Amino acid sequence: MTSPRRRLVVASILLVLEAVFFALFVTESLTGAIVAVGLTCLSLWLHVVLHECGHLVVAKLLHLPVVAVRIVPFTGWRSEVWVRPAPSATALPLRMVLFYLGGPMTNLCTATALGAATTLLGTPLTRVAVIGAAIVGALLGLVNLVPWTSPHSDGRNLLRWLLAPTATTAVLRAAYYQEEIARALRTLSHGEVDGGRPGDPVLDGDDPRVALAAYRRRWSTGHWHSAADLMADAEHLAALARADSTDPRAAAAIGQVLSVQFGLWYLYAAVVTRSPVAHREVLEIWEMAQLGCHVQPHRLSARVAMSLAHLLNERPEQARSLVLDVRPGVDPPDLCSVAFLLRAIAECHLGNHADADTHVRAAGGNFRQLTQVVAAIRAADPTPPMFAPAPMAAT
């Protein structure tokens, strides 16, 4: 048992003993005191259920999409209601503030009602039990409103939406975009060998395919402790792709995954956050994309990777030429959508807005955040730079 959990158990035991002594003083009966404290402890479970129901009811009233509900008190897991609002939803900051207030306010209102009900009760036992339940509800509501109790507390989330609604919405939009990148990466996995578990290090053995499978799954499930861990694993995977001992098809698969993953993310950074990519990063993506094109030049995944490298190098004509032949009925649907949107970006750079709109419609709305990147490029005047230094020489 970890030290913080041990302290929590000890503190809980001490609080229960103190409550028993207080109830014994009021009821003057050991049995009655134990029953009163037991009912008070049981009320904690009911208050947790009411707390999450408060969030759930507010989410339904405000039309916030609910994706999961978990109520598991006393198990070590967090009870929570997950909502997934669209970043462009109307009055999103206000709706999210009300959502996070729903749980604590339900607890506080319930505690107030229980406190008022004690005046109608006659026996000391029931009064102590109801007062204890009211105190538990009030504490649960107030503790959840304190921002520094937990990074996931209602109070912390309230502060984010109250003090920095624009930045919080941007974080939400970036999370959606990361999920779209994971969807794109899943389309590159056909024919690859799965290996390892999400938590396994990418250094498992010398098999590049196993390392790639473990890396790809960790990216899609978020099993990284920090961005530095992600970059370290990506650099190791790139070294495997460059190694002479690596099978060319495995090297091509690694190159496609890395160039699509980081190419899409750097495209978002350059356009949405106006953070141009360092030129050495463009060179890395270009090198990884060439590994795929060298082995499988006609495969759509290889052409998408190379098209991204051309876009980041500000070569829209070459980027467009690689995604002219997209076969929706043959190639994976998600990869077709990405290819159509990359073509739309290239057309925006070339000033062909009508053609860009045609390809956005062809994508079918499957990648909404990447579609927003297309819209941002089209609306920008001048077009945001993809990288800071001068373009690299032609190859």
C-alpha atoms as a printed R data frame, in Angstrom:
    type eleno elety resid chain resno       x      y       z
1   ATOM     1    CA   MET     A     1   0.000  0.000   0.000
2   ATOM     2    CA   THR     A     2   1.420  3.382  -0.947
3   ATOM     3    CA   SER     A     3   2.117  5.965   1.756
4   ATOM     4    CA   PRO     A     4  -0.639  8.433   0.682
5   ATOM     5    CA   ARG     A     5  -3.220  5.639   0.632
6   ATOM     6    CA   ARG     A     6  -2.041  4.416   4.069
7   ATOM     7    CA   ARG     A     7  -2.444  7.921   5.478
8   ATOM     8    CA   LEU     A     8  -5.935  8.115   3.966
9   ATOM     9    CA   VAL     A     9  -6.946  4.829   5.608
10  ATOM    10    CA   VAL     A    10  -5.570  5.922   8.988
11  ATOM    11    CA   ALA     A    11  -7.319  9.288   8.749
12  ATOM    12    CA   SER     A    12 -10.592  7.578   7.810
13  ATOM    13    CA   ILE     A    13 -10.378  5.224  10.786
14  ATOM    14    CA   LEU     A    14  -9.686  8.120  13.148
15  ATOM    15    CA   LEU     A    15 -12.632 10.086  11.762
16  ATOM    16    CA   VAL     A    16 -14.951  7.095  12.192
17  ATOM    17    CA   LEU     A    17 -13.830  6.613  15.809
18  ATOM    18    CA   GLU     A    18 -14.307 10.313  16.516
19  ATOM    19    CA   ALA     A    19 -17.767 10.161  14.961
20  ATOM    20    CA   VAL     A    20 -18.662  7.136  17.124
21  ATOM    21    CA   PHE     A    21 -17.613  8.960  20.280
22  ATOM    22    CA   PHE     A    22 -19.641 12.036  19.273
23  ATOM    23    CA   ALA     A    23 -22.698  9.929  18.423
24  ATOM    24    CA   LEU     A    24 -22.314  8.044  21.728
25  ATOM    25    CA   PHE     A    25 -22.323 11.360  23.581
26  ATOM    26    CA   VAL     A    26 -25.552 12.410  21.865
27  ATOM    27    CA   THR     A    27 -27.465  9.116  21.829
28  ATOM    28    CA   GLU     A    28 -26.015  7.698  25.089
29  ATOM    29    CA   SER     A    29 -26.143  4.241  23.482
30  ATOM    30    CA   LEU     A    30 -23.184  2.410  21.965
31  ATOM    31    CA   THR     A    31 -25.420  0.442  19.601
32  ATOM    32    CA   GLY     A    32 -27.234  3.597  18.539
33  ATOM    33    CA   ALA     A    33 -23.929  5.405  18.011
34  ATOM    34    CA   ILE     A    34 -22.560  2.633  15.792
35  ATOM    35    CA   VAL     A    35 -25.791  2.509  13.780
36  ATOM    36    CA   ALA     A    36 -25.789  6.313  13.335
37  ATOM    37    CA   VAL     A    37 -22.179  6.350  12.152
38  ATOM    38    CA   GLY     A    38 -22.823  3.372   9.854
39  ATOM    39    CA   LEU     A    39 -25.745  5.175   8.247
40  ATOM    40    CA   THR     A    40 -23.598  8.289   7.849
41  ATOM    41    CA   CYS     A    41 -20.850  6.293   6.109
42  ATOM    42    CA   LEU     A    42 -23.464  4.679   3.874
43  ATOM    43    CA   SER     A    43 -24.695  8.143   2.940
44  ATOM    44    CA   LEU     A    44 -21.281  8.851   1.366
45  ATOM    45    CA   TRP     A    45 -22.053  6.303  -1.370
46  ATOM    46    CA   LEU     A    46 -25.459  7.925  -1.934
47  ATOM    47    CA   HIS     A    47 -23.880 11.387  -2.148
48  ATOM    48    CA   VAL     A    48 -21.351 10.133  -4.734
49  ATOM    49    CA   VAL     A    49 -24.224  8.749  -6.814
50  ATOM    50    CA   LEU     A    50 -26.148 12.037  -6.452
51  ATOM    51    CA   HIS     A    51 -23.016 13.990  -7.394
52  ATOM    52    CA   GLU     A    52 -22.569 12.143 -10.682
53  ATOM    53    CA   CYS     A    53 -26.321 12.240 -11.348
54  ATOM    54    CA   GLY     A    54 -26.131 16.022 -10.958
55  ATOM    55    CA   HIS     A    55 -23.451 16.188 -13.649
56  ATOM    56    CA   LEU     A    56 -25.439 13.803 -15.847
57  ATOM    57    CA   VAL     A    57 -28.726 15.739 -15.590
58  ATOM    58    CA   VAL     A    58 -27.014 19.060 -16.389
59  ATOM    59    CA   ALA     A    59 -25.217 17.465 -19.358
60  ATOM    60    CA   LYS     A    60 -28.530 16.200 -20.727
61  ATOM    61    CA   LEU     A    61 -30.286 19.532 -20.175
62  ATOM    62    CA   LEU     A    62 -27.464 21.430 -21.934
63  ATOM    63    CA   HIS     A    63 -27.201 18.865 -24.776
64  ATOM    64    CA   LEU     A    64 -23.576 17.992 -23.967
65  ATOM    65    CA   PRO     A    65 -22.735 14.588 -25.515
66  ATOM    66    CA   VAL     A    66 -22.205 12.028 -22.736
67  ATOM    67    CA   VAL     A    67 -19.800  9.245 -23.713
68  ATOM    68    CA   ALA     A    68 -19.463  7.355 -20.401
69  ATOM    69    CA   VAL     A    69 -20.646  7.287 -16.797
70  ATOM    70    CA   ARG     A    70 -18.613  5.594 -14.068
71  ATOM    71    CA   ILE     A    71 -19.768  5.436 -10.425
72  ATOM    72    CA   VAL     A    72 -17.363  3.270  -8.405
73  ATOM    73    CA   PRO     A    73 -16.900  4.653  -4.857
74  ATOM    74    CA   PHE     A    74 -14.500  2.922  -2.447
75  ATOM    75    CA   THR     A    75 -12.702  1.069  -5.263
76  ATOM    76    CA   GLY     A    76  -9.762  3.433  -5.829
77  ATOM    77    CA   TRP     A    77 -11.165  4.522  -9.216
78  ATOM    78    CA   ARG     A    78 -12.576  7.975  -9.850
79  ATOM    79    CA   SER     A    79 -16.322  8.276 -10.279
80  ATOM    80    CA   GLU     A    80 -16.937 10.490 -13.285
81  ATOM    81    CA   VAL     A    81 -19.292 11.547 -16.070
82  ATOM    82    CA   TRP     A    82 -17.451 12.051 -19.388
83  ATOM    83    CA   VAL     A    83 -18.767 14.546 -21.913
84  ATOM    84    CA   ARG     A    84 -17.335 15.208 -25.375
85  ATOM    85    CA   PRO     A    85 -18.601 18.572 -26.621
86  ATOM    86    CA   ALA     A    86 -17.654 19.878 -30.032
87  ATOM    87    CA   PRO     A    87 -15.037 22.677 -29.717
88  ATOM    88    CA   SER     A    88 -17.213 24.885 -31.958
89  ATOM    89    CA   ALA     A    89 -20.392 24.380 -29.872
90  ATOM    90    CA   THR     A    90 -22.397 27.503 -29.042
91  ATOM    91    CA   ALA     A    91 -21.659 29.091 -25.620
92  ATOM    92    CA   LEU     A    92 -19.382 26.173 -24.770
93  ATOM    93    CA   PRO     A    93 -17.546 27.832 -21.811
94  ATOM    94    CA   LEU     A    94 -20.822 28.689 -20.042
95  ATOM    95    CA   ARG     A    95 -22.242 25.230 -20.648
96  ATOM    96    CA   MET     A    96 -19.090 23.552 -19.330
97  ATOM    97    CA   VAL     A    97 -19.099 25.782 -16.211
98  ATOM    98    CA   LEU     A    98 -22.687 24.765 -15.491
99  ATOM    99    CA   PHE     A    99 -21.818 21.121 -16.126
100 ATOM   100    CA   TYR     A   100 -18.979 21.128 -13.590
101 ATOM   101    CA   LEU     A   101 -21.167 22.984 -11.065
102 ATOM   102    CA   GLY     A   102 -23.920 20.361 -11.420
103 ATOM   103    CA   GLY     A   103 -22.335 17.761  -9.128
104 ATOM   104    CA   PRO     A   104 -21.204 19.964  -6.219
105 ATOM   105    CA   MET     A   105 -24.434 21.978  -6.240
106 ATOM   106    CA   THR     A   106 -26.454 18.751  -6.051
107 ATOM   107    CA   ASN     A   107 -24.465 17.737  -2.964
108 ATOM   108    CA   LEU     A   108 -24.864 21.143  -1.324
109 ATOM   109    CA   CYS     A   109 -28.590 21.305  -2.023
110 ATOM   110    CA   THR     A   110 -29.038 17.777  -0.663
111 ATOM   111    CA   ALA     A   111 -27.050 18.700   2.459
112 ATOM   112    CA   THR     A   112 -29.223 21.788   2.976
113 ATOM   113    CA   ALA     A   113 -32.401 19.728   2.653
114 ATOM   114    CA   LEU     A   114 -31.107 17.135   5.127
115 ATOM   115    CA   GLY     A   115 -30.109 19.839   7.579
116 ATOM   116    CA   ALA     A   116 -33.571 21.372   7.403
117 ATOM   117    CA   ALA     A   117 -35.147 17.936   7.911
118 ATOM   118    CA   THR     A   118 -33.458 17.447  11.291
119 ATOM   119    CA   THR     A   119 -35.950 19.832  12.904
120 ATOM   120    CA   LEU     A   120 -38.746 17.406  12.019
121 ATOM   121    CA   LEU     A   121 -37.059 14.355  13.584
122 ATOM   122    CA   GLY     A   122 -37.738 13.280  17.134
123 ATOM   123    CA   THR     A   123 -35.164 10.683  18.204
124 ATOM   124    CA   PRO     A   124 -31.477 11.504  18.835
125 ATOM   125    CA   LEU     A   125 -30.395  8.519  16.694
126 ATOM   126    CA   THR     A   126 -32.135  9.712  13.527
127 ATOM   127    CA   ARG     A   127 -31.029 13.307  14.123
128 ATOM   128    CA   VAL     A   128 -27.370 12.265  14.420
129 ATOM   129    CA   ALA     A   129 -27.603 10.077  11.304
130 ATOM   130    CA   VAL     A   130 -29.243 12.804   9.228
131 ATOM   131    CA   ILE     A   131 -26.881 15.513  10.485
132 ATOM   132    CA   GLY     A   132 -23.923 13.252   9.645
133 ATOM   133    CA   ALA     A   133 -25.302 12.639   6.161
134 ATOM   134    CA   ALA     A   134 -25.770 16.382   5.688
135 ATOM   135    CA   ILE     A   135 -22.187 17.076   6.756
136 ATOM   136    CA   VAL     A   136 -20.849 14.379   4.403
137 ATOM   137    CA   GLY     A   137 -22.806 15.858   1.488
138 ATOM   138    CA   ALA     A   138 -21.652 19.393   2.237
139 ATOM   139    CA   LEU     A   139 -18.011 18.296   2.545
140 ATOM   140    CA   LEU     A   140 -18.172 16.319  -0.703
141 ATOM   141    CA   GLY     A   141 -19.611 19.303  -2.552
142 ATOM   142    CA   LEU     A   142 -17.140 21.802  -1.092
143 ATOM   143    CA   VAL     A   143 -14.054 19.590  -1.536
144 ATOM   144    CA   ASN     A   144 -14.917 19.094  -5.214
145 ATOM   145    CA   LEU     A   145 -15.048 22.858  -5.657
146 ATOM   146    CA   VAL     A   146 -11.516 23.352  -4.270
147 ATOM   147    CA   PRO     A   147  -9.220 23.647  -7.330
148 ATOM   148    CA   TRP     A   148  -6.062 22.248  -5.768
149 ATOM   149    CA   THR     A   149  -7.472 19.011  -4.327
150 ATOM   150    CA   SER     A   150  -6.971 17.167  -7.631
151 ATOM   151    CA   PRO     A   151  -5.953 18.047 -11.200
152 ATOM   152    CA   HIS     A   152  -9.298 16.548 -12.288
153 ATOM   153    CA   SER     A   153 -11.497 18.178  -9.635
154 ATOM   154    CA   ASP     A   154 -14.604 20.112 -10.608
155 ATOM   155    CA   GLY     A   155 -13.020 23.240  -9.128
156 ATOM   156    CA   ARG     A   156  -9.916 22.934 -11.308
157 ATOM   157    CA   ASN     A   157 -12.030 22.438 -14.432
158 ATOM   158    CA   LEU     A   158 -14.244 25.358 -13.449
159 ATOM   159    CA   LEU     A   159 -11.222 27.627 -13.162
160 ATOM   160    CA   ARG     A   160  -9.977 26.549 -16.583
161 ATOM   161    CA   TRP     A   161 -13.272 27.386 -18.272
162 ATOM   162    CA   LEU     A   162 -13.782 30.613 -16.283
163 ATOM   163    CA   LEU     A   163 -10.292 32.115 -16.504
164 ATOM   164    CA   ALA     A   164  -9.030 30.759 -19.830
165 ATOM   165    CA   PRO     A   165 -11.974 29.636 -21.976
166 ATOM   166    CA   THR     A   166 -10.144 30.222 -25.271
167 ATOM   167    CA   ALA     A   167  -7.076 28.243 -24.223
168 ATOM   168    CA   THR     A   168  -9.207 25.429 -22.776
169 ATOM   169    CA   THR     A   169 -11.217 25.211 -25.997
170 ATOM   170    CA   ALA     A   170  -7.937 25.076 -27.921
171 ATOM   171    CA   VAL     A   171  -6.773 22.171 -25.739
172 ATOM   172    CA   LEU     A   172 -10.070 20.385 -26.414
173 ATOM   173    CA   ARG     A   173  -9.692 20.945 -30.155
174 ATOM   174    CA   ALA     A   174  -6.088 19.670 -30.039
175 ATOM   175    CA   ALA     A   175  -7.253 16.507 -28.241
176 ATOM   176    CA   TYR     A   176  -9.803 15.867 -30.977
177 ATOM   177    CA   TYR     A   177  -7.092 16.423 -33.597
178 ATOM   178    CA   GLN     A   178  -4.805 13.929 -31.848
179 ATOM   179    CA   GLU     A   179  -7.595 11.359 -32.045
180 ATOM   180    CA   GLU     A   180  -7.886 12.027 -35.771
181 ATOM   181    CA   ILE     A   181  -4.152 11.403 -36.137
182 ATOM   182    CA   ALA     A   182  -4.599  8.096 -34.295
183 ATOM   183    CA   ARG     A   183  -7.385  7.179 -36.746
184 ATOM   184    CA   ALA     A   184  -5.107  7.956 -39.663
185 ATOM   185    CA   LEU     A   185  -2.328  5.844 -38.154
186 ATOM   186    CA   ARG     A   186  -4.637  2.859 -37.767
187 ATOM   187    CA   THR     A   187  -5.160  2.819 -41.523
188 ATOM   188    CA   LEU     A   188  -1.401  2.364 -42.015
189 ATOM   189    CA   SER     A   189  -1.294 -0.869 -40.000
190 ATOM   190    CA   HIS     A   190  -2.594 -3.296 -42.633
191 ATOM   191    CA   GLY     A   191  -0.236 -6.225 -43.003
192 ATOM   192    CA   GLU     A   192   1.898 -5.260 -40.017
193 ATOM   193    CA   VAL     A   193   2.646 -7.632 -37.150
194 ATOM   194    CA   ASP     A   194   1.075 -6.744 -33.802
195 ATOM   195    CA   GLY     A   195   3.258 -7.225 -30.783
196 ATOM   196    CA   GLY     A   196   3.744 -6.041 -27.241
197 ATOM   197    CA   ARG     A   197   1.352 -4.379 -24.856
198 ATOM   198    CA   PRO     A   198   0.459 -0.658 -24.694
199 ATOM   199    CA   GLY     A   199   2.766 -0.181 -21.723
200 ATOM   200    CA   ASP     A   200   5.775 -2.043 -23.124
201 ATOM   201    CA   PRO     A   201   8.851  0.047 -23.997
202 ATOM   202    CA   VAL     A   202   9.567  0.480 -27.683
203 ATOM   203    CA   LEU     A   203  12.982 -1.060 -27.122
204 ATOM   204    CA   ASP     A   204  11.525 -4.608 -26.921
205 ATOM   205    CA   GLY     A   205  14.016 -6.738 -28.853
206 ATOM   206    CA   ASP     A   206  15.357 -5.915 -32.290
207 ATOM   207    CA   ASP     A   207  12.240 -6.648 -34.338
208 ATOM   208    CA   PRO     A   208  11.217 -3.352 -36.011
209 ATOM   209    CA   ARG     A   209   7.674 -4.590 -36.705
210 ATOM   210    CA   VAL     A   210   7.051 -5.472 -33.064
211 ATOM   211    CA   ALA     A   211   8.498 -2.130 -31.983
212 ATOM   212    CA   LEU     A   212   6.299 -0.314 -34.503
213 ATOM   213    CA   ALA     A   213   3.164 -2.122 -33.325
214 ATOM   214    CA   ALA     A   214   3.890 -1.278 -29.681
215 ATOM   215    CA   TYR     A   215   4.664  2.345 -30.560
216 ATOM   216    CA   ARG     A   216   1.511  2.764 -32.630
217 ATOM   217    CA   ARG     A   217  -0.703  1.339 -29.902
218 ATOM   218    CA   ARG     A   218   0.850  3.557 -27.248
219 ATOM   219    CA   TRP     A   219   0.220  6.593 -29.432
220 ATOM   220    CA   SER     A   220  -3.447  5.700 -29.873
221 ATOM   221    CA   THR     A   221  -3.996  4.981 -26.158
222 ATOM   222    CA   GLY     A   222  -1.838  7.763 -24.712
223 ATOM   223    CA   HIS     A   223   0.469  5.441 -22.724
224 ATOM   224    CA   TRP     A   224   3.316  7.954 -22.519
225 ATOM   225    CA   HIS     A   225   4.395  9.742 -19.368
226 ATOM   226    CA   SER     A   226   5.623 12.843 -21.203
227 ATOM   227    CA   ALA     A   227   6.309 14.334 -24.613
228 ATOM   228    CA   ALA     A   228   9.996 13.567 -24.029
229 ATOM   229    CA   ASP     A   229   9.166  9.842 -23.772
230 ATOM   230    CA   LEU     A   230   7.223 10.049 -27.030
231 ATOM   231    CA   MET     A   231  10.103 11.757 -28.828
232 ATOM   232    CA   ALA     A   232  12.646  9.302 -27.438
233 ATOM   233    CA   ASP     A   233  10.606  6.338 -28.667
234 ATOM   234    CA   ALA     A   234  10.087  8.000 -32.064
235 ATOM   235    CA   GLU     A   235  13.826  8.621 -32.428
236 ATOM   236    CA   HIS     A   236  14.580  4.996 -31.564
237 ATOM   237    CA   LEU     A   237  12.020  3.821 -34.112
238 ATOM   238    CA   ALA     A   238  13.532  6.118 -36.756
239 ATOM   239    CA   ALA     A   239  16.963  4.658 -36.017
240 ATOM   240    CA   LEU     A   240  15.547  1.172 -36.582
241 ATOM   241    CA   ALA     A   241  14.130  2.321 -39.938
242 ATOM   242    CA   ARG     A   242  17.553  3.641 -41.037
243 ATOM   243    CA   ALA     A   243  19.443  0.537 -39.946
244 ATOM   244    CA   ASP     A   244  20.898 -1.576 -42.779
245 ATOM   245    CA   SER     A   245  19.706 -4.744 -41.070
246 ATOM   246    CA   THR     A   246  16.056 -3.678 -41.145
247 ATOM   247    CA   ASP     A   247  13.834 -5.230 -43.806
248 ATOM   248    CA   PRO     A   248  12.940 -2.546 -46.401
249 ATOM   249    CA   ARG     A   249   9.192 -3.147 -46.008
250 ATOM   250    CA   ALA     A   250   9.438 -2.750 -42.227
251 ATOM   251    CA   ALA     A   251  11.505  0.416 -42.714
252 ATOM   252    CA   ALA     A   252   8.852  1.720 -45.138
253 ATOM   253    CA   ALA     A   253   6.073  1.027 -42.622
254 ATOM   254    CA   ILE     A   254   7.971  2.861 -39.867
255 ATOM   255    CA   GLY     A   255   8.691  5.788 -42.181
256 ATOM   256    CA   GLN     A   256   5.022  6.124 -43.142
257 ATOM   257    CA   VAL     A   257   3.810  6.033 -39.533
258 ATOM   258    CA   LEU     A   258   6.318  8.598 -38.262
259 ATOM   259    CA   SER     A   259   5.942 10.981 -41.200
260 ATOM   260    CA   VAL     A   260   2.127 10.894 -41.087
261 ATOM   261    CA   GLN     A   261   1.985 11.210 -37.300
262 ATOM   262    CA   PHE     A   262   4.394 14.105 -36.950
263 ATOM   263    CA   GLY     A   263   3.553 15.608 -40.352
264 ATOM   264    CA   LEU     A   264  -0.117 16.001 -39.398
265 ATOM   265    CA   TRP     A   265   0.775 17.376 -35.982
266 ATOM   266    CA   TYR     A   266   3.323 19.883 -37.335
267 ATOM   267    CA   LEU     A   267   0.806 20.974 -39.961
268 ATOM   268    CA   TYR     A   268  -1.672 21.731 -37.163
269 ATOM   269    CA   ALA     A   269   0.967 23.580 -35.139
270 ATOM   270    CA   ALA     A   270   2.026 25.726 -38.081
271 ATOM   271    CA   VAL     A   271  -1.509 26.644 -39.151
272 ATOM   272    CA   VAL     A   272  -3.621 26.736 -35.970
273 ATOM   273    CA   THR     A   273  -1.132 27.773 -33.286
274 ATOM   274    CA   ARG     A   274   1.078 29.697 -35.753
275 ATOM   275    CA   SER     A   275   4.194 27.810 -34.606
276 ATOM   276    CA   PRO     A   276   6.331 27.146 -37.715
277 ATOM   277    CA   VAL     A   277   8.229 23.877 -37.675
278 ATOM   278    CA   ALA     A   278  12.011 23.845 -37.305
279 ATOM   279    CA   HIS     A   279  13.647 23.048 -40.637
280 ATOM   280    CA   ARG     A   280  15.459 20.016 -39.220
281 ATOM   281    CA   GLU     A   281  12.048 18.528 -38.335
282 ATOM   282    CA   VAL     A   282  10.921 18.966 -41.939
283 ATOM   283    CA   LEU     A   283  14.094 17.164 -43.043
284 ATOM   284    CA   GLU     A   284  13.312 14.284 -40.635
285 ATOM   285    CA   ILE     A   285   9.774 13.926 -41.977
286 ATOM   286    CA   TRP     A   286  11.056 14.131 -45.553
287 ATOM   287    CA   GLU     A   287  13.590 11.369 -44.879
288 ATOM   288    CA   MET     A   288  11.002  9.104 -43.224
289 ATOM   289    CA   ALA     A   289   8.482  9.689 -46.036
290 ATOM   290    CA   GLN     A   290  11.101  8.798 -48.659
291 ATOM   291    CA   LEU     A   291  11.652  5.422 -46.977
292 ATOM   292    CA   GLY     A   292   8.020  4.564 -47.681
293 ATOM   293    CA   CYS     A   293   7.981  5.950 -51.215
294 ATOM   294    CA   HIS     A   294  11.167  4.131 -52.160
295 ATOM   295    CA   VAL     A   295   9.681  0.718 -51.359
296 ATOM   296    CA   GLN     A   296   5.964  1.274 -52.095
297 ATOM   297    CA   PRO     A   297   5.705  4.344 -54.346
298 ATOM   298    CA   HIS     A   298   2.150  3.590 -55.530
299 ATOM   299    CA   ARG     A   299   0.634  2.805 -52.141
300 ATOM   300    CA   LEU     A   300  -1.692  5.583 -50.907
301 ATOM   301    CA   SER     A   301  -0.178  5.612 -47.409
302 ATOM   302    CA   ALA     A   302   3.269  6.260 -48.895
303 ATOM   303    CA   ARG     A   303   1.912  9.021 -51.138
304 ATOM   304    CA   VAL     A   304   0.045 10.649 -48.248
305 ATOM   305    CA   ALA     A   305   3.245 10.666 -46.180
306 ATOM   306    CA   MET     A   306   5.226 12.208 -49.047
307 ATOM   307    CA   SER     A   307   2.458 14.727 -49.735
308 ATOM   308    CA   LEU     A   308   2.660 15.886 -46.105
309 ATOM   309    CA   ALA     A   309   6.427 16.293 -46.453
310 ATOM   310    CA   HIS     A   310   5.891 18.455 -49.563
311 ATOM   311    CA   LEU     A   311   3.256 20.585 -47.806
312 ATOM   312    CA   LEU     A   312   5.540 21.232 -44.838
313 ATOM   313    CA   ASN     A   313   8.272 22.143 -47.312
314 ATOM   314    CA   GLU     A   314   5.836 24.578 -48.988
315 ATOM   315    CA   ARG     A   315   5.661 22.676 -52.267
316 ATOM   316    CA   PRO     A   316   1.900 22.499 -52.893
317 ATOM   317    CA   GLU     A   317   2.149 21.456 -56.548
318 ATOM   318    CA   GLN     A   318   4.208 18.357 -55.703
319 ATOM   319    CA   ALA     A   319   1.927 17.629 -52.749
320 ATOM   320    CA   ARG     A   320  -1.130 17.778 -54.993
321 ATOM   321    CA   SER     A   321   0.400 15.552 -57.655
322 ATOM   322    CA   LEU     A   322   0.848 12.700 -55.154
323 ATOM   323    CA   VAL     A   323  -2.830 12.556 -54.147
324 ATOM   324    CA   LEU     A   324  -4.467 12.977 -57.565
325 ATOM   325    CA   ASP     A   325  -5.348  9.285 -57.813
326 ATOM   326    CA   VAL     A   326  -7.432  8.401 -54.734
327 ATOM   327    CA   ARG     A   327  -9.604  5.285 -54.957
328 ATOM   328    CA   PRO     A   328 -12.389  5.507 -52.329
329 ATOM   329    CA   GLY     A   329 -13.691  2.017 -53.035
330 ATOM   330    CA   VAL     A   330 -10.265  0.388 -52.837
331 ATOM   331    CA   ASP     A   331  -8.115  2.340 -50.376
332 ATOM   332    CA   PRO     A   332  -9.025  2.558 -46.632
333 ATOM   333    CA   PRO     A   333 -11.823  5.148 -46.134
334 ATOM   334    CA   ASP     A   334 -10.024  7.153 -43.413
335 ATOM   335    CA   LEU     A   335  -6.847  7.343 -45.472
336 ATOM   336    CA   CYS     A   336  -8.889  8.502 -48.489
337 ATOM   337    CA   SER     A   337 -10.383 11.287 -46.364
338 ATOM   338    CA   VAL     A   338  -6.917 12.417 -45.238
339 ATOM   339    CA   ALA     A   339  -5.702 12.359 -48.847
340 ATOM   340    CA   PHE     A   340  -8.664 14.462 -50.014
341 ATOM   341    CA   LEU     A   341  -8.015 17.028 -47.264
342 ATOM   342    CA   LEU     A   342  -4.300 17.211 -48.072
343 ATOM   343    CA   ARG     A   343  -5.261 17.850 -51.686
344 ATOM   344    CA   ALA     A   344  -7.624 20.592 -50.460
345 ATOM   345    CA   ILE     A   345  -4.763 22.195 -48.510
346 ATOM   346    CA   ALA     A   346  -2.558 22.107 -51.599
347 ATOM   347    CA   GLU     A   347  -5.341 23.685 -53.692
348 ATOM   348    CA   CYS     A   348  -5.751 26.445 -51.066
349 ATOM   349    CA   HIS     A   349  -2.042 27.203 -51.302
350 ATOM   350    CA   LEU     A   350  -2.377 27.412 -55.088
351 ATOM   351    CA   GLY     A   351  -5.441 29.660 -54.880
352 ATOM   352    CA   ASN     A   352  -7.870 27.071 -56.288
353 ATOM   353    CA   HIS     A   353 -10.582 27.512 -53.662
354 ATOM   354    CA   ALA     A   354 -13.346 25.889 -55.680
355 ATOM   355    CA   ASP     A   355 -11.269 22.727 -56.121
356 ATOM   356    CA   ALA     A   356 -10.419 22.826 -52.413
357 ATOM   357    CA   ASP     A   357 -14.137 22.901 -51.540
358 ATOM   358    CA   THR     A   358 -14.760 19.937 -53.844
359 ATOM   359    CA   HIS     A   359 -12.176 17.834 -52.041
360 ATOM   360    CA   VAL     A   360 -13.385 18.887 -48.597
361 ATOM   361    CA   ARG     A   361 -16.821 17.578 -49.578
362 ATOM   362    CA   ALA     A   362 -15.223 14.389 -50.914
363 ATOM   363    CA   ALA     A   363 -13.672 13.813 -47.472
364 ATOM   364    CA   GLY     A   364 -17.207 13.458 -46.132
365 ATOM   365    CA   GLY     A   365 -16.694 15.314 -42.834
366 ATOM   366    CA   ASN     A   366 -14.829 12.375 -41.279
367 ATOM   367    CA   PHE     A   367 -11.930 14.506 -40.035
368 ATOM   368    CA   ARG     A   368 -13.509 17.692 -38.688
369 ATOM   369    CA   GLN     A   369 -10.386 19.117 -37.025
370 ATOM   370    CA   LEU     A   370  -8.262 18.553 -40.134
371 ATOM   371    CA   THR     A   371 -11.076 20.200 -42.091
372 ATOM   372    CA   GLN     A   372 -10.704 23.190 -39.743
373 ATOM   373    CA   VAL     A   373  -7.020 23.301 -40.662
374 ATOM   374    CA   VAL     A   374  -8.043 23.539 -44.328
375 ATOM   375    CA   ALA     A   375 -10.451 26.362 -43.470
376 ATOM   376    CA   ALA     A   376  -7.762 28.179 -41.476
377 ATOM   377    CA   ILE     A   377  -5.308 27.993 -44.386
378 ATOM   378    CA   ARG     A   378  -7.930 29.259 -46.791
379 ATOM   379    CA   ALA     A   379  -8.867 32.175 -44.504
380 ATOM   380    CA   ALA     A   380  -5.256 33.157 -43.729
381 ATOM   381    CA   ASP     A   381  -3.809 36.122 -45.557
382 ATOM   382    CA   PRO     A   382  -0.971 35.592 -46.190
383 ATOM   383    CA   THR     A   383  -0.701 31.798 -45.913
384 ATOM   384    CA   PRO     A   384   1.043 30.891 -42.631
385 ATOM   385    CA   PRO     A   385   4.641 29.655 -43.072
386 ATOM   386    CA   MET     A   386   5.170 25.964 -42.464
387 ATOM   387    CA   PHE     A   387   8.724 26.399 -41.215
388 ATOM   388    CA   ALA     A   388  11.018 29.265 -40.300
389 ATOM   389    CA   PRO     A   389  14.214 28.835 -42.390
390 ATOM   390    CA   ALA     A   390  14.551 28.651 -46.166
391 ATOM   391    CA   PRO     A   391  13.208 25.584 -48.063
392 ATOM   392    CA   MET     A   392  15.557 22.674 -48.579
393 ATOM   393    CA   ALA     A   393  17.116 21.972 -51.935
394 ATOM   394    CA   ALA     A   394  15.292 19.883 -54.525
395 ATOM   395    CA   THR     A   395  16.046 16.182 -54.534
